[in-house]
């Protein structure tokens, strides 16, 4: 056993406990309590396992699970950016890159490189695994908002066009999940919990 590697891994494990304190804008299903990043990542991991058969392409499910479990760790330093934020872009930022280097850099060198590589692959969204992982990341808040009578859409005045644009990423990983999600979006408009101009 390499004592230095173990100590570095334990330092990383302690550091990522902070993910539990990062509050997201979305709320738990049928609840008024905000979800935290740890709950979100856990939920996505289970969703990926349960829904893997709906991926349009063959995927390495373990890699998808790794992606969704680590994708928001950078928010320990960079903070959570609301997907519908009008000021700050939700795409990969310099702050997130610095955070990835610092936090994953706590790990032994090879492990740090692997984690950064997985995080970068998720952010790029080009591989089959990344596309499916991003489908999960966009589907979960949609399910939450529809269970909460509009949830953050109502709270922050998010319009149909914005929701449709952001959620359409789901189709890159799964046409069947996108068909389901698109149905929920249209149903939300009909119910009046999502405004369409």
Secondary structure as UniProt FT lines:
FT   HELIX           3..15
FT   HELIX           16..21
FT   STRAND          23..27
FT   TURN            29..30
FT   STRAND          34..36
FT   HELIX           37..51
FT   HELIX           52..54
FT   HELIX           61..70
FT   TURN            71..74
FT   HELIX           75..78
FT   TURN            83..84
FT   HELIX           94..104
FT   TURN            105..106
FT   HELIX           109..124
FT   HELIX           128..147
FT   TURN            148..150
FT   HELIX           151..155
FT   TURN            156..157
FT   HELIX           160..167
FT   HELIX           168..172
FT   HELIX           175..191
//
